[in-house]
Amino acid sequence: MFRPTNPQRSMFESEYVVPDAKAQRLRKSWAEVFRSRVLPAIDEEIFRDAFSSSNGRPNKPVRLLMGLHLLKDWHDLTDEQVIEQFEYNLQWHYALGVPPEEAHVCQKTLHNFRVLLMESGRAQAVFEDVTRALAEGDGVKLGRQRMDSTHVLSNIASLTRLGVFVETVANFLKELGREHPEEQKTLNAEFHRRYLDREGYFSDAKRSQAQRRLPVVARDVYALLLRFREVEAVRELASFGLLQRLFDEQCELRDEDDDRSSDGNDAPGEDQDSSSTAGSEMARVQLKAPAAIKTTTLQSPYDPDATYGRKGKGYEVQVAETCDEDNPYQLITTTAVNGAHESDQRATIPILEQLDDAGMKPEVMIADTGYGSGANIVAAAERDVELLAPVQDPDAPSRPEVFTQPAADVTPRVEPAAPQPGLDANFGSTLSCFVFDTTCHEIICCPGGQVPARQHVAGVRLEARFEPGACGDCAMAERCPTKVLKDGGRRFSRAPATIATEIRQVEQQQGHFKDRYRIRSGIESTNAELKGRHGLGALRVRGKTRVELAVTLKSLALNVKRAAAHHVQILVEVTQPAPCPA
């Protein structure tokens, strides 16, 4: 049965059972800010549908449980530590508005509440409600924001290719033993020796040994798939699905006319007197070349959602926060979790849409080159957001896949020749002299001050026509990027994304852009704070859904902590006694 928080305060709460001096200190601590500003911003009604309307046992108050999780991620605690603090910590009692005799919660209750948070976007809704309340209450301006990504690894080991095979097989055999022990007993004893008796030893190999063991494990995987492909109860096991996924992603079967011997390493699932057909089938198994393996392939059987990217295995966390210098403190406005293989380019617009839906859309979003592109600049402008991000220099060398030490005798870049008198230095190589609207869908005027006779966006290109008389006497005609038509008129044709890219390549070299962009680097400290003080760098969970919940709660906890620090400073200043006269 759903039970909202009782607004009636108890006469046995902490501040009423301690001496007045201690009660005064409580009212000037973070606990007062948490109690008076954070808890009231939590909308309990979004949880009503999660509880039965029958006359069952009433739930623990939602604000209490949400408050416990915020304090948990504020201090990066485990469930056991949260329970202990809630039992005995006077500040926690005061912050949560609970009398000491009622300050108890079991771990199952905390776990069940996290399940509710993961359903129907409730965690994101709480994050947005509390963040908006803090911003409105403290005058935090949302118009100027910055964003960046940081790499995180869920609670899994970073396995080698051989380690992924061995752990996936071992995971399947353990689940098979729990769910269908009679089926496990039918397997060759070699499976137990390699993967269960000395758990993981088969992947603990030197580099030279790993190359020899990989084909063996690949044939073991295929032997298990063949053995249980007709056993429906086993096929329904999650670990069997991971086994099939691993084989599909990392292995392939040779054509039958290209069969070769299996170099003497028979799959343990086949007896020595097996038919030649079965032996031939095992011999067809071969590993894919490393270059043919996708970044979305299975990285661990314990977290099937983790992928591989430039920064390693795991996930990329997108973080956006306010960055107005007049703000009393900065707030994280939204977060998102992507695969480690996903580019920041694709995260730019979804983040802006997420902020728009939450009612916290900025006027300016500052980001690094990973988010900057002509297409993103145009798409952001279409949403009334200025994306202040550099774009890739087309003359810059391509980024290598692996780090290599640069040569000592690198040829310096040749500076361009000086422009002719009266002409812009960038005119002819960029479109920076033209004036466009913010979306680059319309030419306001050309460098000569002429307005197109007609223009429209056709498909993905901006098409414009200048009349013959408009451009005849222009001193810049020879360097104009337009095309001369038969009648003497000129035709302009460019994709809006191309226009935005060329304009930004010029803008980002100028001092005004650099001055505005300089504030972006401040988000690096926010990422470091999330990882170092709130546990984002050492997550205790696995799976994308749980990682998303952890990121959301830790980000909200950081917002609450910053708000508390701001208001505690105010409380201290207000109550500080005046200095004694000289």
Wavefront OBJ file of the C-alpha trace (Angstrom):
o trace
v 0.000 0.000 0.000
v 1.401 3.400 -0.992
v 2.134 5.702 1.932
v 3.504 9.217 1.379
v 5.775 10.895 3.854
v 3.924 12.102 6.929
v 4.319 15.899 7.166
v 3.753 15.786 10.922
v 7.068 15.938 12.743
v 7.725 13.781 15.773
v 8.582 15.291 19.157
v 11.250 12.591 19.475
v 13.323 13.727 16.486
v 17.030 14.360 16.979
v 16.925 18.110 17.480
v 14.452 17.716 20.374
v 16.383 15.042 22.279
v 19.812 16.678 22.274
v 21.060 19.754 24.151
v 20.177 23.110 22.622
v 23.773 23.845 21.666
v 24.022 20.647 19.657
v 20.627 21.264 18.085
v 21.880 24.681 16.961
v 24.919 23.073 15.355
v 22.664 20.599 13.553
v 20.638 23.465 12.093
v 23.817 24.991 10.675
v 25.074 21.779 9.059
v 24.500 20.119 5.683
v 21.726 18.091 7.329
v 19.510 21.188 7.544
v 19.968 21.910 3.820
v 19.246 18.299 2.939
v 16.126 18.249 5.084
v 14.680 21.615 4.058
v 15.654 21.878 0.382
v 16.332 18.429 -1.075
v 13.721 16.117 0.427
v 10.737 18.394 -0.372
v 11.794 18.437 -4.050
v 11.318 14.649 -4.378
v 7.938 13.926 -5.963
v 6.656 10.762 -4.308
v 3.639 10.506 -6.619
v 5.713 9.063 -9.472
v 6.103 5.942 -7.295
v 2.430 5.509 -6.430
v 1.702 3.085 -9.273
v 4.524 0.802 -8.093
v 2.671 -0.139 -4.929
v -0.477 -2.159 -4.593
v -3.694 -0.304 -3.804
v -4.851 -3.152 -1.575
v -4.598 -3.103 2.196
v -1.130 -4.597 2.254
v 1.795 -3.515 4.363
v 2.592 0.195 3.740
v 5.853 1.071 2.041
v 8.784 2.855 3.583
v 8.414 6.570 2.725
v 9.855 7.248 -0.732
v 11.620 10.415 0.391
v 13.363 8.474 3.126
v 14.620 5.775 0.736
v 15.591 8.308 -1.914
v 17.423 10.324 0.715
v 19.339 7.240 1.845
v 20.485 6.579 -1.723
v 21.604 10.167 -2.181
v 23.630 10.009 1.017
v 24.987 6.648 -0.092
v 26.395 8.094 -3.316
v 27.389 11.377 -1.661
v 29.823 9.437 0.534
v 30.334 6.432 -1.833
v 29.119 3.856 0.701
v 28.029 0.251 0.441
v 24.542 -0.865 1.498
v 25.966 -2.234 4.746
v 27.601 1.102 5.536
v 24.366 2.964 4.739
v 22.436 0.765 7.145
v 25.022 1.382 9.873
v 25.035 5.156 9.373
v 21.238 5.256 9.374
v 21.133 3.315 12.631
v 23.578 5.454 14.616
v 24.388 8.742 12.845
v 22.610 11.700 14.448
v 23.086 13.935 11.392
v 21.468 11.335 9.141
v 18.476 11.138 11.505
v 18.082 14.907 11.398
v 18.614 15.170 7.622
v 16.003 12.491 6.924
v 13.530 13.639 9.593
v 13.438 10.278 11.395
v 13.353 9.671 15.176
v 16.321 7.534 16.307
v 14.061 4.628 17.324
v 12.660 4.410 13.757
v 16.018 4.707 12.002
v 16.295 1.203 10.611
v 16.135 -0.278 7.113
v 17.066 -3.681 5.706
v 19.224 -4.294 2.656
v 16.364 -5.960 0.762
v 14.352 -2.737 1.021
v 17.218 -0.753 -0.489
v 17.579 -3.277 -3.299
v 13.867 -3.286 -4.092
v 13.800 0.510 -4.196
v 16.640 0.557 -6.733
v 14.596 -1.780 -8.912
v 11.730 0.732 -8.770
v 14.116 3.541 -9.687
v 15.228 1.683 -12.806
v 11.641 1.245 -13.988
v 9.730 3.813 -16.064
v 12.473 6.441 -15.904
v 11.822 7.227 -12.234
v 15.482 7.885 -11.407
v 15.783 10.409 -14.227
v 12.532 12.072 -13.134
v 13.803 12.481 -9.558
v 17.119 13.815 -10.868
v 15.358 16.444 -12.985
v 12.908 17.472 -10.248
v 15.587 17.990 -7.609
v 18.035 19.673 -9.989
v 15.386 22.126 -11.241
v 14.344 22.905 -7.661
v 17.951 23.653 -6.667
v 18.492 25.805 -9.757
v 15.290 27.811 -9.219
v 15.782 28.177 -5.491
v 19.398 29.346 -5.695
v 19.308 31.277 -8.956
v 21.575 28.926 -10.904
v 21.485 30.062 -14.527
v 21.027 27.288 -17.110
v 21.686 29.304 -20.262
v 25.365 28.463 -20.523
v 26.420 24.835 -20.175
v 29.341 22.570 -21.052
v 29.591 18.854 -21.658
v 32.203 16.141 -21.827
v 32.495 12.376 -21.627
v 34.418 10.138 -19.262
v 35.182 6.429 -19.518
v 33.962 4.046 -16.815
v 34.291 0.319 -16.258
v 31.567 -1.659 -14.528
v 32.426 -4.197 -11.845
v 34.167 -6.625 -14.192
v 37.728 -7.668 -14.885
v 39.395 -6.477 -18.090
v 39.877 -9.822 -19.814
v 42.105 -10.866 -22.683
v 40.577 -12.592 -25.705
v 41.431 -15.972 -24.222
v 40.062 -14.854 -20.859
v 36.695 -13.938 -22.408
v 36.424 -17.425 -23.949
v 37.399 -19.214 -20.742
v 35.114 -17.147 -18.477
v 32.159 -17.556 -20.850
v 32.572 -21.332 -20.923
v 33.057 -21.494 -17.146
v 29.996 -19.301 -16.602
v 27.901 -21.644 -18.743
v 29.158 -24.774 -17.017
v 28.431 -23.326 -13.564
v 24.883 -22.334 -14.514
v 24.386 -25.723 -16.175
v 25.486 -27.416 -12.950
v 23.017 -25.362 -10.895
v 20.008 -25.661 -13.189
v 20.551 -29.031 -14.911
v 23.163 -31.062 -13.014
v 22.157 -34.248 -14.808
v 23.122 -32.685 -18.142
v 26.471 -31.510 -16.811
v 27.352 -35.042 -15.742
v 27.118 -36.202 -19.351
v 29.998 -33.952 -20.414
v 33.564 -35.133 -20.878
v 35.666 -34.761 -17.726
v 38.082 -32.574 -19.668
v 35.603 -29.705 -19.455
v 35.680 -29.886 -15.657
v 39.471 -30.017 -15.613
v 39.936 -27.015 -17.854
v 37.171 -24.705 -16.653
v 35.868 -25.764 -13.214
v 38.323 -27.816 -11.147
v 40.988 -25.106 -11.296
v 38.766 -22.201 -12.133
v 40.247 -19.838 -14.693
v 43.650 -21.522 -14.926
v 43.274 -22.164 -18.657
v 43.276 -18.420 -19.353
v 46.311 -17.831 -17.131
v 48.785 -18.356 -19.913
v 51.802 -16.660 -21.425
v 51.438 -14.946 -24.756
v 52.849 -17.892 -26.680
v 50.587 -20.343 -24.818
v 47.511 -18.191 -25.402
v 47.890 -18.468 -29.157
v 47.878 -22.273 -28.853
v 45.016 -22.441 -26.370
v 42.626 -20.118 -28.191
v 41.794 -22.628 -30.986
v 41.255 -25.315 -28.336
v 38.768 -23.192 -26.394
v 37.019 -22.182 -29.618
v 36.437 -25.851 -30.445
v 35.234 -26.428 -26.877
v 32.651 -23.675 -27.343
v 31.473 -25.207 -30.603
v 31.342 -28.683 -29.039
v 29.082 -27.374 -26.260
v 26.827 -25.650 -28.777
v 26.488 -28.843 -30.796
v 25.943 -30.948 -27.687
v 23.029 -28.869 -26.337
v 21.477 -27.326 -29.430
v 18.621 -29.845 -29.291
v 18.103 -29.572 -25.513
v 15.488 -26.853 -25.149
v 15.870 -26.408 -21.377
v 19.588 -25.734 -21.767
v 19.130 -23.461 -24.784
v 16.963 -21.174 -22.644
v 19.814 -20.488 -20.194
v 21.201 -16.954 -20.439
v 24.752 -18.299 -20.318
v 24.065 -20.542 -23.333
v 22.938 -17.484 -25.288
v 26.229 -15.774 -24.385
v 28.105 -18.854 -25.535
v 26.332 -18.698 -28.899
v 26.964 -14.948 -29.152
v 30.671 -15.417 -28.408
v 31.029 -18.056 -31.124
v 29.148 -15.989 -33.709
v 31.242 -12.897 -32.988
v 34.694 -14.479 -32.699
v 34.636 -17.708 -34.698
v 33.663 -19.020 -38.093
v 33.470 -22.364 -39.882
v 35.704 -23.177 -42.827
v 34.143 -24.365 -46.024
v 33.994 -28.128 -46.150
v 36.329 -28.301 -49.141
v 38.955 -26.406 -47.156
v 38.993 -28.744 -44.148
v 42.299 -29.341 -42.485
v 43.300 -31.375 -39.468
v 42.725 -29.870 -36.032
v 46.488 -30.002 -35.213
v 45.955 -32.875 -32.805
v 43.848 -30.987 -30.254
v 40.515 -32.800 -30.268
v 37.610 -31.133 -28.574
v 37.032 -32.734 -25.184
v 33.356 -33.165 -25.988
v 34.263 -35.865 -28.528
v 35.464 -39.341 -27.516
v 38.505 -40.858 -29.201
v 36.275 -43.230 -31.182
v 33.947 -40.443 -32.419
v 32.809 -40.587 -35.991
v 34.914 -38.958 -38.664
v 32.008 -36.631 -39.373
v 32.137 -35.142 -35.876
v 35.912 -34.805 -36.020
v 35.676 -33.070 -39.348
v 33.062 -30.689 -37.950
v 35.432 -29.683 -35.100
v 38.261 -29.164 -37.564
v 36.208 -26.565 -39.421
v 36.223 -24.189 -36.427
v 38.594 -21.278 -36.792
v 39.059 -17.938 -35.070
v 38.349 -14.702 -36.870
v 41.254 -12.353 -37.434
v 41.482 -9.647 -34.711
v 40.820 -6.939 -37.304
v 37.512 -8.609 -38.210
v 36.154 -8.522 -34.655
v 33.717 -5.680 -33.971
v 33.976 -3.340 -31.005
v 30.529 -4.456 -29.859
v 31.648 -8.025 -29.297
v 31.220 -9.648 -25.872
v 33.795 -8.286 -23.406
v 32.704 -10.240 -20.334
v 29.990 -12.825 -19.655
v 29.205 -10.921 -16.465
v 28.358 -7.671 -18.294
v 27.087 -8.378 -21.821
v 26.384 -4.664 -22.397
v 30.015 -3.555 -22.082
v 31.784 -2.727 -25.350
v 35.277 -1.767 -26.458
v 36.510 1.655 -27.550
v 39.630 3.783 -27.750
v 39.701 4.226 -23.967
v 39.195 0.531 -23.254
v 36.331 -1.723 -22.231
v 33.194 -0.466 -20.513
v 31.035 2.608 -21.111
v 31.250 6.296 -22.003
v 29.367 8.601 -19.622
v 28.159 11.909 -21.053
v 27.950 14.732 -18.510
v 26.495 18.225 -19.006
v 26.687 20.955 -16.372
v 26.106 24.678 -16.010
v 29.113 26.987 -16.349
v 27.890 30.542 -15.881
v 30.480 32.462 -13.886
v 27.732 34.281 -11.958
v 26.264 31.054 -10.563
v 26.690 30.454 -6.822
v 27.658 26.903 -7.733
v 27.409 24.722 -10.838
v 24.880 21.916 -11.344
v 25.039 18.793 -13.464
v 21.991 19.108 -15.703
v 21.897 15.688 -17.356
v 23.854 12.497 -17.944
v 23.754 9.654 -20.443
v 25.531 6.312 -20.733
v 26.767 5.065 -24.121
v 28.832 2.110 -25.219
v 32.599 2.584 -25.102
v 32.649 2.207 -28.903
v 30.191 5.051 -29.544
v 31.461 8.404 -30.754
v 30.773 11.635 -28.880
v 29.587 13.044 -32.211
v 26.427 10.972 -31.959
v 25.809 11.986 -28.347
v 25.612 15.746 -28.964
v 22.046 16.117 -30.213
v 20.516 13.458 -27.903
v 21.952 15.365 -24.929
v 20.384 18.612 -26.163
v 17.045 16.880 -26.694
v 17.254 15.367 -23.227
v 17.855 18.798 -21.716
v 14.976 20.266 -23.720
v 12.594 17.576 -22.460
v 13.720 18.270 -18.888
v 13.132 22.023 -19.238
v 16.838 22.803 -18.810
v 17.896 23.503 -22.404
v 20.842 25.910 -22.654
v 21.334 28.803 -25.017
v 25.017 27.938 -25.448
v 26.550 24.469 -25.140
v 30.351 24.346 -24.919
v 32.072 21.094 -25.877
v 35.380 19.815 -27.221
v 36.311 18.764 -30.739
v 34.829 15.313 -30.218
v 31.351 16.870 -30.295
v 32.017 19.509 -32.923
v 31.003 19.031 -36.553
v 29.171 21.062 -39.128
v 26.187 18.723 -38.912
v 25.988 19.078 -35.128
v 26.391 22.866 -35.257
v 23.480 23.091 -37.701
v 21.313 20.592 -35.792
v 21.935 22.469 -32.519
v 21.063 25.800 -34.155
v 17.795 24.294 -35.393
v 17.021 23.690 -31.714
v 17.947 27.302 -30.795
v 21.227 26.239 -29.175
v 24.656 27.580 -30.088
v 27.131 24.685 -30.094
v 30.446 26.272 -29.178
v 32.810 23.485 -30.172
v 35.876 23.390 -32.434
v 35.785 21.220 -35.533
v 38.545 19.063 -36.925
v 41.192 20.899 -38.925
v 41.113 19.372 -42.436
v 44.876 19.962 -42.769
v 45.677 18.152 -39.531
v 47.186 14.642 -39.838
v 44.788 11.775 -39.265
v 44.753 10.354 -35.767
v 46.653 7.040 -35.605
v 44.942 3.940 -34.280
v 47.872 3.303 -31.934
v 50.349 5.696 -30.355
v 53.582 6.170 -32.265
v 56.507 8.410 -31.310
v 56.691 11.336 -33.778
v 59.817 11.679 -35.872
v 62.322 14.308 -34.820
v 62.565 15.960 -38.232
v 58.932 16.901 -38.725
v 58.571 19.397 -41.578
v 57.016 22.627 -40.274
v 53.689 23.692 -41.710
v 54.047 26.297 -44.472
v 52.247 29.557 -43.741
v 49.816 30.723 -46.454
v 50.779 33.637 -48.671
v 49.671 37.113 -47.651
v 46.305 38.159 -49.098
v 45.978 40.742 -51.804
v 45.234 44.275 -50.596
v 41.537 44.785 -49.885
v 40.703 41.064 -49.703
v 39.995 38.987 -46.605
v 42.761 36.511 -45.730
v 40.284 33.631 -45.585
v 38.141 34.557 -48.570
v 38.287 31.994 -51.364
v 39.307 29.139 -49.047
v 36.366 29.431 -46.635
v 32.911 30.928 -46.491
v 33.670 33.108 -43.491
v 33.067 36.314 -45.474
v 29.455 35.384 -46.222
v 26.777 36.155 -43.649
v 24.381 33.279 -42.932
v 21.559 32.724 -40.496
v 22.336 30.584 -37.455
v 21.240 27.352 -39.169
v 23.202 28.059 -42.376
v 19.970 27.587 -44.338
v 19.898 31.159 -45.650
v 22.431 33.651 -47.023
v 21.913 37.074 -45.469
v 24.427 38.688 -47.823
v 27.684 37.973 -49.654
v 31.014 39.764 -48.898
v 30.043 42.394 -51.434
v 26.813 43.089 -49.590
v 24.592 41.479 -52.233
v 21.485 39.471 -51.342
v 20.596 36.393 -53.463
v 17.701 36.854 -55.857
v 16.334 33.530 -54.718
v 17.503 30.688 -52.498
v 16.193 27.475 -50.962
v 17.421 24.281 -49.376
v 17.122 21.407 -51.831
v 17.748 18.050 -50.192
v 20.911 18.578 -48.164
v 22.241 21.627 -50.032
v 21.609 25.351 -49.902
v 21.035 26.600 -53.438
v 21.182 30.351 -54.136
v 21.327 32.512 -57.282
v 22.788 35.976 -57.680
v 21.645 38.063 -60.655
v 24.215 39.087 -63.332
v 24.086 42.766 -62.483
v 24.759 42.168 -58.802
v 28.225 40.659 -59.186
v 29.582 42.282 -62.366
v 31.713 44.999 -60.726
v 32.647 43.072 -57.549
v 36.383 43.293 -56.709
v 36.207 39.812 -55.181
v 34.579 38.116 -58.186
v 37.670 36.094 -59.119
v 37.901 34.565 -55.642
v 34.187 34.058 -55.075
v 33.205 30.437 -54.267
v 30.112 30.774 -56.461
v 29.920 29.320 -59.976
v 29.496 31.632 -62.994
v 26.437 30.801 -65.111
v 25.976 31.306 -68.849
v 23.854 34.423 -68.394
v 26.482 36.046 -66.179
v 24.710 35.279 -62.926
v 26.272 33.235 -60.160
v 25.163 30.079 -58.397
v 25.987 29.172 -54.814
v 25.643 25.517 -53.749
v 26.806 24.153 -50.416
v 25.520 21.781 -47.750
v 24.647 23.662 -44.512
v 26.943 21.314 -42.597
v 29.836 22.172 -44.918
v 29.148 25.889 -44.500
v 29.086 25.580 -40.695
v 32.318 23.564 -40.712
v 34.245 26.068 -42.843
v 33.002 29.044 -40.834
v 33.905 27.367 -37.525
v 37.402 26.488 -38.796
v 38.034 30.206 -39.145
v 36.232 31.244 -35.939
v 38.129 28.840 -33.710
v 41.428 30.502 -34.599
v 40.264 33.862 -33.325
v 40.794 35.247 -29.841
v 37.106 35.902 -29.147
v 36.224 32.257 -29.704
v 39.110 31.079 -27.534
v 38.053 33.395 -24.715
v 34.497 32.032 -24.762
v 35.686 28.443 -25.106
v 38.202 28.569 -22.261
v 35.604 27.757 -19.588
v 34.980 24.299 -21.082
v 37.972 22.775 -19.276
v 36.227 23.175 -15.912
v 34.107 20.095 -16.534
v 37.220 17.935 -16.290
v 37.275 18.578 -12.549
v 33.617 17.544 -12.323
v 34.417 14.225 -13.997
v 37.338 13.753 -11.622
v 35.093 14.553 -8.648
v 32.499 12.013 -9.769
v 35.159 9.351 -10.153
v 37.308 10.110 -7.147
v 34.828 11.166 -4.448
v 31.580 9.557 -5.519
v 32.795 6.181 -6.785
v 32.165 6.521 -10.520
v 35.717 5.342 -11.137
v 35.114 2.055 -9.260
v 31.514 1.015 -9.836
v 30.017 -1.841 -7.834
v 27.404 -2.751 -10.458
v 27.243 -4.463 -13.851
v 25.014 -3.986 -16.878
v 24.046 -0.794 -18.676
v 20.772 -0.292 -16.772
v 22.482 -0.436 -13.397
v 25.373 1.699 -14.595
v 22.860 4.327 -15.759
v 21.200 4.310 -12.336
v 24.559 4.646 -10.568
v 25.586 7.559 -12.809
v 22.261 9.341 -12.242
v 22.348 8.960 -8.449
v 26.007 9.949 -8.153
v 25.466 13.028 -10.316
v 22.447 14.074 -8.243
v 24.402 13.455 -5.052
v 27.134 15.773 -6.339
v 24.516 18.472 -7.042
v 23.102 18.090 -3.550
v 26.571 18.244 -2.022
v 27.385 21.479 -3.866
v 24.090 23.044 -2.836
v 24.660 21.996 0.781
v 28.162 23.476 0.823
v 26.802 26.766 -0.544
v 24.037 27.044 2.035
v 26.184 25.917 4.965
v 28.537 28.772 4.138
v 25.576 31.171 4.201
v 24.344 29.763 7.534
v 27.789 30.148 9.059
v 28.150 33.723 7.823
v 24.691 34.723 9.059
v 25.187 33.319 12.541
v 28.829 34.341 12.925
v 29.203 36.815 15.794
v 30.327 40.323 14.975
v 33.997 41.089 15.659
v 34.813 42.793 18.948
v 35.485 46.548 18.676
v 39.097 47.542 18.916
l 1 2 3 4 5 6 7 8 9 10 11 12 13 14 15 16 17 18 19 20 21 22 23 24 25 26 27 28 29 30 31 32 33 34 35 36 37 38 39 40 41 42 43 44 45 46 47 48 49 50 51 52 53 54 55 56 57 58 59 60 61 62 63 64 65 66 67 68 69 70 71 72 73 74 75 76 77 78 79 80 81 82 83 84 85 86 87 88 89 90 91 92 93 94 95 96 97 98 99 100 101 102 103 104 105 106 107 108 109 110 111 112 113 114 115 116 117 118 119 120 121 122 123 124 125 126 127 128 129 130 131 132 133 134 135 136 137 138 139 140 141 142 143 144 145 146 147 148 149 150 151 152 153 154 155 156 157 158 159 160 161 162 163 164 165 166 167 168 169 170 171 172 173 174 175 176 177 178 179 180 181 182 183 184 185 186 187 188 189 190 191 192 193 194 195 196 197 198 199 200 201 202 203 204 205 206 207 208 209 210 211 212 213 214 215 216 217 218 219 220 221 222 223 224 225 226 227 228 229 230 231 232 233 234 235 236 237 238 239 240 241 242 243 244 245 246 247 248 249 250 251 252 253 254 255 256 257 258 259 260 261 262 263 264 265 266 267 268 269 270 271 272 273 274 275 276 277 278 279 280 281 282 283 284 285 286 287 288 289 290 291 292 293 294 295 296 297 298 299 300 301 302 303 304 305 306 307 308 309 310 311 312 313 314 315 316 317 318 319 320 321 322 323 324 325 326 327 328 329 330 331 332 333 334 335 336 337 338 339 340 341 342 343 344 345 346 347 348 349 350 351 352 353 354 355 356 357 358 359 360 361 362 363 364 365 366 367 368 369 370 371 372 373 374 375 376 377 378 379 380 381 382 383 384 385 386 387 388 389 390 391 392 393 394 395 396 397 398 399 400 401 402 403 404 405 406 407 408 409 410 411 412 413 414 415 416 417 418 419 420 421 422 423 424 425 426 427 428 429 430 431 432 433 434 435 436 437 438 439 440 441 442 443 444 445 446 447 448 449 450 451 452 453 454 455 456 457 458 459 460 461 462 463 464 465 466 467 468 469 470 471 472 473 474 475 476 477 478 479 480 481 482 483 484 485 486 487 488 489 490 491 492 493 494 495 496 497 498 499 500 501 502 503 504 505 506 507 508 509 510 511 512 513 514 515 516 517 518 519 520 521 522 523 524 525 526 527 528 529 530 531 532 533 534 535 536 537 538 539 540 541 542 543 544 545 546 547 548 549 550 551 552 553 554 555 556 557 558 559 560 561 562 563 564 565 566 567 568 569 570 571 572 573 574 575 576 577 578 579 580 581 582
